[in-house]
Amino acid sequence: EYNTSKEFLERDDPENILNYKELTKKVISFVEKGRHKLLEVLTHNILNLLMEDERVRYAKVEVDKPHALRFAKSVSVIMEKKRNI
């Protein structure tokens, strides 16, 4: 969730709206460069990375690690953060 004013929507200018492709690339680069031992730490750091953009009011991040445990398809951690406005 991000702060989109009526003015931004009326201008239809991509420069003023969150670019999800750029955000995705930023997260992928962050994950590929880092060495995280705990899913909780990785999830927390990704959440903080997304919240660096002042337009982001709310973010929810889920990090999934397939086959982390025997007899389980995956293990995941979900964290969310809301900016006080």
N, CA, C and O of each residue as an XYZ file, in Angstrom:
340
protein
N       0.857     -1.169      0.000
C       0.000      0.000      0.000
C       0.898      1.226      0.000
O       1.886      1.285      0.733
N       0.554      2.186     -0.814
C       1.336      3.405     -0.848
C       0.416      4.603     -0.995
O      -0.756      4.476     -1.352
N       0.974      5.761     -0.711
C       0.209      6.992     -0.724
C       0.095      7.517     -2.152
O       1.073      7.999     -2.722
N      -1.089      7.421     -2.719
C      -1.338      7.911     -4.068
C      -2.388      9.005     -3.992
O      -3.558      8.740     -3.718
N      -1.969     10.210     -4.232
C      -2.922     11.311     -4.190
C      -3.697     11.374     -5.499
O      -3.288     10.797     -6.506
N      -4.806     12.071     -5.471
C      -5.633     12.259     -6.662
C      -4.820     12.942     -7.764
O      -4.988     12.649     -8.948
N      -3.939     13.854     -7.355
C      -3.093     14.582     -8.309
C      -2.221     13.618     -9.121
O      -2.103     13.770    -10.337
N      -1.611     12.634     -8.463
C      -0.776     11.662     -9.166
C      -1.599     10.848    -10.150
O      -1.162     10.585    -11.270
N      -2.781     10.453     -9.731
C      -3.626      9.632    -10.591
C      -4.120     10.411    -11.806
O      -4.269      9.846    -12.889
N      -4.370     11.685    -11.631
C      -4.848     12.504    -12.740
C      -3.746     12.786    -13.759
O      -4.029     12.917    -14.950
N      -2.498     12.881    -13.307
C      -1.387     13.175    -14.219
C      -0.988     11.967    -15.053
O      -0.447     12.121    -16.148
N      -1.248     10.776    -14.551
C      -0.902      9.540    -15.259
C       0.576      9.518    -15.647
O       0.931      9.142    -16.764
N       1.431      9.928    -14.708
C       2.870     10.010    -14.943
C       3.576      8.900    -14.164
O       3.582      8.929    -12.934
N       4.170      7.924    -14.853
C       4.821      6.801    -14.175
C       5.962      7.206    -13.240
O       6.316      6.447    -12.338
N       6.532      8.377    -13.441
C       7.637      8.836    -12.593
C       7.189      9.094    -11.155
O       8.013      9.071    -10.241
N       5.907      9.338    -10.945
C       5.412      9.684     -9.617
C       4.766      8.515     -8.879
O       4.296      8.677     -7.752
N       4.741      7.363     -9.491
C       4.114      6.191     -8.892
C       5.204      5.162     -8.591
O       6.222      5.108     -9.280
N       4.982      4.352     -7.564
C       5.937      3.295     -7.253
C       6.131      2.390     -8.459
O       5.165      1.971     -9.098
N       7.366      2.100     -8.757
C       7.686      1.224     -9.872
C       7.971     -0.163     -9.291
O       9.038     -0.401     -8.724
N       7.014     -1.065     -9.439
C       7.144     -2.392     -8.836
C       8.288     -3.190     -9.446
O       8.900     -4.015     -8.768
N       8.575     -2.952    -10.705
C       9.695     -3.641    -11.347
C      11.012     -3.232    -10.686
O      11.862     -4.079    -10.411
N      11.179     -1.927    -10.432
C      12.392     -1.441     -9.765
C      12.484     -1.964     -8.336
O      13.561     -2.349     -7.883
N      11.356     -1.977     -7.625
C      11.350     -2.505     -6.257
C      11.743     -3.981     -6.246
O      12.512     -4.420     -5.391
N      11.216     -4.731     -7.192
C      11.535     -6.156     -7.278
C      13.020     -6.359     -7.537
O      13.652     -7.204     -6.902
N      13.582     -5.591     -8.464
C      15.015     -5.691     -8.757
C      15.852     -5.334     -7.529
O      16.876     -5.963     -7.265
N      15.412     -4.328     -6.785
C      16.120     -3.898     -5.580
C      16.137     -5.017     -4.533
O      17.166     -5.274     -3.909
N      15.001     -5.674     -4.348
C      14.905     -6.769     -3.376
C      15.755     -7.956     -3.830
O      16.484     -8.537     -3.026
N      15.669     -8.315     -5.102
C      16.459     -9.441     -5.618
C      17.950     -9.172     -5.446
O      18.691    -10.053     -5.010
N      18.391     -7.976     -5.781
C      19.800     -7.615     -5.629
C      20.229     -7.704     -4.166
O      21.302     -8.222     -3.857
N      19.388     -7.200     -3.275
C      19.681     -7.241     -1.843
C      19.835     -8.685     -1.358
O      20.771     -9.002     -0.624
N      18.922     -9.545     -1.767
C      18.949    -10.945     -1.330
C      20.171    -11.662     -1.904
O      20.829    -12.428     -1.200
N      20.472    -11.418     -3.170
C      21.604    -12.095     -3.807
C      22.948    -11.673     -3.218
O      23.879    -12.477     -3.169
N      23.061    -10.432     -2.774
C      24.327     -9.931     -2.227
C      24.529    -10.314     -0.769
O      25.664    -10.367     -0.295
N      23.450    -10.579     -0.057
C      23.539    -10.823      1.378
C      23.707    -12.280      1.738
O      23.460    -13.172      0.926
N      24.128    -12.506      2.955
C      24.243    -13.851      3.519
C      23.471    -13.838      4.830
O      23.996    -13.422      5.863
N      22.246    -14.288      4.787
C      21.396    -14.286      5.975
C      21.232    -15.711      6.479
O      20.927    -16.620      5.707
N      21.433    -15.897      7.761
C      21.287    -17.223      8.355
C      19.848    -17.490      8.783
O      19.404    -18.638      8.800
N      19.123    -16.433      9.128
C      17.762    -16.591      9.634
C      16.745    -15.964      8.690
O      16.939    -14.849      8.205
N      15.662    -16.686      8.435
C      14.579    -16.139      7.610
C      13.996    -14.882      8.237
O      13.611    -13.949      7.533
N      13.933    -14.863      9.561
C      13.375    -13.709     10.263
C      14.179    -12.440      9.977
O      13.606    -11.372      9.760
N      15.500    -12.560      9.978
C      16.364    -11.402      9.718
C      16.220    -10.952      8.267
O      16.114     -9.756      7.996
N      16.217    -11.895      7.341
C      16.053    -11.560      5.926
C      14.712    -10.865      5.689
O      14.654     -9.848      4.998
N      13.653    -11.401      6.247
C      12.321    -10.817      6.084
C      12.274     -9.401      6.647
O      11.745     -8.490      6.011
N      12.828     -9.221      7.837
C      12.874     -7.902      8.482
C      13.643     -6.896      7.624
O      13.208     -5.756      7.460
N      14.776     -7.316      7.081
C      15.601     -6.415      6.272
C      14.930     -6.045      4.951
O      15.038     -4.905      4.500
N      14.242     -6.993      4.333
C      13.501     -6.692      3.102
C      12.383     -5.698      3.401
O      12.159     -4.759      2.638
N      11.693     -5.906      4.499
C      10.617     -4.998      4.895
C      11.149     -3.580      5.089
O      10.539     -2.620      4.619
N      12.271     -3.445      5.772
C      12.874     -2.119      5.969
C      13.318     -1.500      4.653
O      13.202     -0.289      4.468
N      13.822     -2.313      3.743
C      14.227     -1.836      2.423
C      13.035     -1.226      1.682
O      13.155     -0.161      1.075
N      11.897     -1.896      1.733
C      10.692     -1.391      1.068
C      10.176     -0.114      1.724
O       9.682      0.786      1.045
N      10.292     -0.042      3.047
C       9.772      1.116      3.777
C      10.670      2.349      3.645
O      10.299      3.433      4.096
N      11.847      2.193      3.034
C      12.714      3.354      2.805
C      12.038      4.393      1.919
O      12.304      5.589      2.045
N      11.174      3.945      1.032
C      10.441      4.861      0.159
C       9.303      5.477      0.971
O       8.426      4.763      1.457
N       9.317      6.784      1.116
C       8.336      7.493      1.946
C       6.896      7.308      1.465
O       5.956      7.494      2.238
N       6.721      6.946      0.203
C       5.365      6.752     -0.326
C       4.734      5.458      0.164
O       3.513      5.310      0.128
N       5.552      4.525      0.619
C       5.031      3.245      1.096
C       4.444      3.449      2.483
O       5.145      3.848      3.413
N       3.148      3.171      2.611
C       2.473      3.325      3.904
C       2.370      1.998      4.637
O       2.351      1.963      5.868
N       2.303      0.911      3.887
C       2.142     -0.411      4.481
C       2.811     -1.433      3.573
O       2.682     -1.377      2.350
N       3.520     -2.358      4.182
C       4.129     -3.437      3.402
C       4.018     -4.736      4.186
O       4.101     -4.756      5.414
N       3.832     -5.802      3.452
C       3.773     -7.141      4.033
C       4.708     -8.015      3.209
O       4.585     -8.092      1.987
N       5.642     -8.672      3.887
C       6.653     -9.471      3.209
C       6.574    -10.908      3.706
O       6.503    -11.163      4.909
N       6.587    -11.834      2.766
C       6.667    -13.250      3.108
C       7.889    -13.835      2.414
O       8.048    -13.711      1.200
N       8.748    -14.472      3.199
C       9.920    -15.152      2.656
C       9.709    -16.638      2.886
O       9.441    -17.080      4.003
N       9.833    -17.393      1.818
C       9.565    -18.823      1.837
C      10.851    -19.583      1.529
O      11.581    -19.232      0.602
N      11.123    -20.619      2.308
C      12.300    -21.459      2.066
C      11.819    -22.892      1.838
O      11.509    -23.613      2.786
N      11.762    -23.292      0.571
C      11.287    -24.643      0.250
C      12.208    -25.722      0.826
O      13.429    -25.570      0.848
N      11.606    -26.796      1.281
C      12.322    -27.984      1.762
C      13.288    -27.690      2.909
O      14.311    -28.361      3.041
N      12.974    -26.698      3.734
C      13.841    -26.363      4.866
C      13.764    -27.422      5.961
O      14.734    -27.659      6.680
N      12.612    -28.050      6.076
C      12.415    -29.084      7.090
C      12.006    -30.396      6.424
O      11.309    -30.412      5.410
N      12.442    -31.450      7.002
C      12.069    -32.773      6.509
C      10.554    -32.951      6.639
O       9.972    -32.565      7.653
N       9.938    -33.510      5.660
C       8.499    -33.785      5.615
C       7.639    -32.521      5.517
O       6.428    -32.578      5.735
N       8.250    -31.400      5.196
C       7.486    -30.156      5.013
C       7.820    -29.588      3.639
O       8.968    -29.623      3.198
N       6.798    -29.063      2.974
C       7.042    -28.455      1.659
C       7.924    -27.222      1.785
O       8.811    -26.994      0.962
N       7.671    -26.424      2.827
C       8.459    -25.206      3.010
C       8.246    -24.635      4.405
O       7.384    -25.076      5.165
N       9.059    -23.645      4.704
C       8.932    -22.855      5.928
C       8.895    -21.406      5.476
O       9.635    -21.019      4.572
N       8.040    -20.603      6.095
C       7.999    -19.199      5.702
C       7.833    -18.300      6.919
O       7.351    -18.716      7.972
N       8.249    -17.054      6.734
C       8.102    -16.016      7.753
C       7.378    -14.854      7.091
O       7.716    -14.449      5.979
N       6.379    -14.323      7.787
C       5.622    -13.174      7.287
C       5.758    -12.041      8.298
O       5.560    -12.235      9.497
N       6.096    -10.860      7.799
C       6.169     -9.659      8.636
C       5.490     -8.523      7.896
O       5.473     -8.483      6.666
N       4.933     -7.604      8.661
C       4.306     -6.435      8.056
C       4.630     -5.202      8.875
O       4.932     -5.279     10.066
N       4.559     -4.066      8.207
C       4.886     -2.806      8.859
C       3.980     -1.723      8.304
O       3.697     -1.685      7.107
N       3.529     -0.845      9.185
C       2.666      0.260      8.780
C       3.304      1.561      9.233
O       3.749      1.691     10.373
N       3.339      2.512      8.327
C       3.903      3.827      8.637
C       2.845      4.670      9.344
O       1.691      4.717      8.919
N       3.244      5.326     10.411
C       2.337      6.252     11.100
C       2.266      7.546     10.308
O       3.282      8.193     10.054
N       1.062      7.911      9.927
C       0.884      9.122      9.109
C       0.261     10.214      9.948
O       0.026     11.315      9.452
